[in-house]
Amino acid sequence: MTRDAAIAEALHHFDSGAFRADLARRIAIPTESQNPARAGDLRRYLTEDLTPAFEALGFSCRLIEEPKAKGPFLYAERIEDPALLTVFGYGHGDVIRGLEEQWKDGLDPWTLTERGGLWYGRGIADNKGQHSVNLAAQAAVLKTRGKLGFNAKWLIETGEETGSAGLREVCRAHRDLFRSDVLIGSDGPRPDQMRPTIYLGTRGGASFDVFIDAREGGHHSGNWGGLLSSPAIQLVHALSTITSPTGEILIPEWRPKGGLPAKVREALAGLELDMGEDAPVIDPTWSEPGFTGPEKVFGWCAFEILAMESGNPKGPVNAVPPSAWARCQLRFVVGVEMDDIIPALRRHLDKHGFGYVQVEPAKEEVFPATRLDPDNPWVSFALGSMRRSSEAEPLLLPNLGGSLPNDAFSDILALPTVWVPHSYNGCSQHAPNEHLPPALLREALAVMAGLYWDIPESGIAKG
């Protein structure tokens, strides 16, 4: 009954093919939360696959329904002793659309396939593979020790890919039921696939529409050109005031108060970004001048125009368009007031003479920015555990570059949040040909088995 034995048990689970079989079965359930026809599959993933898996480990399970959500939530708990530490786990069973026709020949999103030393399948990286690793690691500890040595609670949602609607309501309504000492979750990529990683929060994400509705209908560009204002030209000029020509954000409220914190800069010092073999070439002069790539992604804000439209892009006609529209997004870090993002843009446009440009929030859920203090004892504990399990020095990131509903756990449930991702930047999540190297998954199993094994000896006081 040793730590090494628990890690060996986790690796045996992988090497025997049992982990791959579990993952293949889960990938085969097409849990597309953007597709209303898949609502039954969202429920089936929880009831026919994950519930039996949890129950086999001595967890009690229940579905939680929430009217705002795309599908149900699965709550599972194993309480060994109320006096022990309680670890909260999270994952999402839904995936992005399969995009079947866009995958490489011979690959299918709903069939786990090995090719060229990689495992392909929708959800392998986001997020079925990742919560499968953590569940299998807990199973290895339980089999080796005969108990976990801590209490475990899990929440699996089925609407993360559509904004996690209902998650916050569920956490508020069940705050006492979910009460725990720490969240240990897995989602997102490692910046370097060879190094185990911890991140302590996420950048926030806010999407909004910027548009001009000048008049009804288009008018002949020969007869009216020069007499009518051009919404497209006006919108382009308005948007150009938001950043410099090289993407530096010019709205002061969209830059974190106090600049880049010293602890964040220290954590990111020396980090190199591994974006994958097929990744585009990074533009070193884009965004905040004087910042490293990791500082731009993990420590700063980024404004993007996701889409623009005026006239008829697929069939242009000789007419002055009546309107112009752009869907924009701000990824922001702690230090930016989320509720002031759109008001600050309104003030900025008015100041620059663009009072006629309209701004409206998009329907997508806004993800707040979160970041756990790196001095929290759970951080040093997790880093120390991972050092014992991996030959590579683990990375510590202040937050993920992307956005997750971490605020549901850090703010509503008031938990320290430690995220250990089991993916990498080149995995093609949200795109055709989603994949992971099996070696990464195997190493992740060892790391997580060691991490769960060490929790009873962490020395961290129960909250």
N, C-alpha and C positions, 0 to 999 in steps of 0.2 A: 504494500500500500504506500507507494511513493509518487512523487511528482513525475519522475521519469516514466513510471509505469502508466500513469494517466496519459502522458503524451504519446507513449508507445501504443496505447489502446486507440487513441485518436488516429494515429497514422495507420494502424492496422485496419481501422474502419475505412480509411481511404484506399489503401493498397488492395484490400480484398474485393473492391468494386462495389461495396455496399453504399458508400457515399454517392458514387456516380449513379447508382440505381435510384436512390432517393431523389437526386437532383433531376434525373431524366423524367421521373414520374411527375414531378412538380412543373417542369418546363412544358410537359405535354398538355397541361390545363391552360387554355388560351385566355388568360385573365386580363383582357384589354379593358381597362376602366373607361376609356374614351368611347367604347362601342356599347350602346345600350343592349344590343343582342347578347352580350357576354355577361349580363348580370347574374345569370345562374351559375356561370363558371366562377365568378368571384366568390359566391357562397360555397360552391363545391370545393374550392381550394381549401377553405377553412374547415369545412365539416368532414370531408372525406379524406383529406390528406393530413393537414396539420393537427387537427384534434386527436386522431388516433396516435400520432407521433408523440404529442405531449402526454397523453394519457398513459402511454407505455412507460413513461419516465416518472409516473406518479403525480402528474399535474392534474388538477381539476380545471375544467374548461367551461366557458359559457360564451355565447354570442351576445354582443351588445349592438342594439339597433339605434340609429340616429337618423332622423328624417332628412337632414342636410347631406348625408354621406352618399357616396356612389354605391356602397355595399356595406355589409356588416363588419364589425370589429370582432376579433377573437381575443378574449382575455383568458390567460392561463396562469395558474399559480401553484407553487409547491412551497408550503410553509412547514419548515422542519422544527423551528422553535422561534416564537416571537421575539426572544431576546437576541437572536442572531441578526447580523447585517442582512439587508434585503436589497437585491439587485434587480433593477427593472430593465427588461430587454424590449427592443422595438424592431419591427420590420414591416415591410409592405409586400403583400402578395400580388398586387396588380402590376401590370407592365404596360409599356407603350405599345401602340398598334404593331402587329407583326410585320407588316409591309412585305408580305410573302413574295410578291413578284419582283422585289428588288434585291433579294439575296443571291449570292453566288450560286451557280449551277450545282445541283446536288445537295444544297443546304435548305433546310426548312426551319422556320423559327420555333416550331413546336416539337422538334425532334433534336435531342442532344446528340451532336455529331462531332467526332474527332477528325481533324484534318490539319496536317502540317504542325503537329504538336500543340494544337489549340482545341479547346472545347467550345462549340458554337451552340447557341440557343437563346431565344428571347427570355430575358430574366436572369440569365446566369450571372450577370454582373449587377443587375439592378432589378430586384433585390433578392431574388429567390436563392441564388448561390450564397449570398452573404448571410442571410438569417439561417440558412441550412448549415453553414459552417458553425455558427454559434450554438445552435441546437445540438449538433453532433458533438461539439466540444463539451457541453454540459453533460451529455450522455456518457462520454468517456470518463469524466470525473466521477459521476454517479456510480458507474460500473466498477471503477477502481477502488473508490473510498467506501462505497456502500451508502453514501449520502453526499450531498453537495457541500455541506458545512456552512451553508447560508440559505436564506430564503430567496426564491426566484419568482418573479412576476414577469409576464410577457404581454405585450399588446401588438397584435398584427392588424394593420388596416388594409383596406382594399381600394383606396382612392388617392394615394400619394401622387400619382402621375397626373391627376386632375386638380391638384392644389390642396389635398388633404381636407376637403370640406367635411365638417363635422368632428374632426379630431379634437379641436380645442373645446368644443361643447362636451364631448365625451370625457375629457380630462377634468373639466370643471365639475361635471355632474358626479364623477366617481373619484374625486380627489382623495377621499379617505380610503377607498378600496385600493387605489394605486399607490398609497403611501410607501415610500422606499427610501433608501439611503444614497443611491447613485443610479444613473442611467448608463449602461454600457451597451451601445448600439453599433451597428455597422452599416454604412452606406457610403456612396461616393468612392473616388479613386485615391490611391496613393500617388504622390507626385513622382516617386521613384519606385518602380515595381519591385525592386530588389530589397527595399527597406520597409519593415513594418512601421506603421504610422499611427499617431494619435492626433486627432484634431478636437478642439474644445468648443466649437460652435460653428456657425455658418454665416456667410454674408447674407444680408437681406435681399429681397427682390421685389421691386414694385414696377408694374407695367401700366402704361397709360397711353391714351390717344391724343395726338396733337393734330388739329385739322382746321380747315377754312371752308366754309360753305358760303360762297360769294353770291350765287344766284341760281335760279332754276334753269337747267338745261344748258347745253353747249351752244356756242354761236360761231358762225363762219369766221375762220381766222384771217381771211382776206378782207372781209367787210368790217370786221370788228377788232382785228388785231391792232393794238396801239390805242384803242378806245376803252377797252375793258381790262381791268386788272387781271393778272394771271395768278390764280391761287397757288399753282405749283411753284412759281418763282418766289412768291411771297413766303410760302412755307419753307422753302429751301433756305432763304435768308434768315428766317426766324430760328430754324434749327441750328444754323451755323453759329449763332451767338452762344450756344450752350457749351461748346468746347472750342479749343484752339484747333487749327488745321491738323494738329497731330494728336488730337483726342484728349488733351488736358482739360479737365472739368473747370468751367469758369463761374459756376454758381457757387458762392461761398458756402451756402447751407448744405450743399451736396458733398462737401469735403469734411472729414471727421474733425470735430473740435479738438484742438490740441495737436493735430497732425498725427504722424505715425508714432505710436507709443514705443518707448525704449524697449520694453519687454518683448513687443512684437518684432521689432527690428533685430533684437538679439536672437530670438527663436528662429528667425529666417536666415540668419547670417550663414553664408556658405552653401545654402541649399541650391541644388541644380534641378531644373525641371526636366523630367523624362516624359515627353508627350507621346511617345510611340513611334514606330517606324514610318507609318504613313501620315504623320502629322504635318501640317503646313509649317513653313518656316516662320519663326517668331519675328515680329517687327520690333527691333530693339528701341527705336525712337518713338514708338507709339505710347500714349498715355502720359502718366506723370513723369516729368523729366527728372533725371537723377536717381530714379528708383530701379532696383533690380526687378527681374521678372517675378520672382516669388513675392516681393513686396507689393507689386501691382495687383497680383491675383489674390493674395491672402491678407493684405494689410490695407488695401485702398478701395476706392469706389470706381466703377466703370459705367459709362453711359453708352447705350447702343440704340441705333435705329433698326428695329427688327424687320420692318416692312414699310414700303411706301407705295402710294397709288394716286394717280391723277389721270383723268381721261380714260381711254381704253387701251391698256398696255399691250394686249394681244392683237388688237386691230386698230391702230391709231387712225384718226380721221382729222381732217383739216378744220378743227374747231378749237376755240378757247374753252378749256374745261371749266365747269362751274364750281369744282371743288378740288381739294387735295387733302390727303390723309396720311398720317404716319403712326405706326405702332412703335412706341419707344419703351425702353426699360432702363432702370437704374439698379445695378447691383451695389449694395452699400454695406458698410461695416459699422460696428459699434462706434458711436460718436456722431452719427447722423440722426436727426430727429425724424422718425418715420412719418409722423403725422404732418410734418412740414414740407415733405418732398414736393407735392403738387402745389401747395400755396407758394412755396419759394419759386417754383417755375413760373407761376402766374405773375408774381412780383417782378421777376426777371424780364419776362416778355413785355410787360407793361412799361418797364423802365426803358426798354430798347425800342419802343414805338410799335409794338406788335399787339396792341390791345384787342385787335379783331381776331387774333388767333385763339381758337378755343382749346381747352384742355379738359379731358375727362379721364377718370381712372378706368382701367380695364376691368372686366368682370372677374379675372383671375384673383385668387386669394393673394394678399400681400404677405410675404414672409418677413418677419422682423429679423434684425441682425442680433446674433448672440455670441458671447465669448466668455468661457469660464476663466477665472484667474489662474494663470499657470502655476501659482504657488499653492493651489488647493492640494491637500494631501492625496487625493485620488489620482492626481496627475503623476506625482513622483512614484506612487505605488505602481501604477500601470507601466510606466517607463522601466522601472526596475524589474518587473516581472518579464516584460518583453525582452530585455537584455539577457535574461537567463535562458530564454527559449530560442533565440535567434542569433545566428553568427553575425548579422548585420546590425549596426547601431540604429536604433529606432529614431524616427523623425517626430518632432513635436511641432504641430502647426497651430497657430492661434485660432484659426477657423478655416473651414472649407471655402473654396472659391465660389461654389454653387450655393443653392438655397435649399434648406430642408425645414420641416416644421419643428425645429428644435425648441422654439419658444414654448411649445405646449408642455415640454418637460422642464426646461430651465426656469420659465416664468410662472406657469400655472401650477405645476407640481413642485416647483422650488427644488429641483434636483441638480446636483453637480452632474455635468454631462461629459462623458468620455466616449468619443467615437473612434473605432478601430476599423478602418476601411479594408475591404478584401478585394479591391479591384485596381485598375490602373488607367491612366489617361487615354490610352489607345484602344480601349475595349469595345468601342463602337456602341456604347449604350445609347438608346434613343435613335439608333440608326440601323440599317440592315447589317447583318453579319456580326451581331453582338457576340462577344467571345471572352474567354479568359484562358490563360495558361494554367493547366492543371497543377503545375508545380507551385504556383502562387496559392491556389486553394489548399494544397497539401500543407504548405508552410503555415498558412493562416490557421488551419486546424490545430497545429502544434502550439502556435502562439496563444490561441484562445483557451486551449486545454490548460496550459500553464497559468494563464491569467485567472481562470476560474478556480483552479486548484489553490492558488495563493491567497485568495480573498479571506479565508478564515484566519490566516496568519498575517493579515495586512497591518494590524495594530490600529486601524482607523476606528474611532469611536462611533457607535451607532448614533444617528441624528435624532 
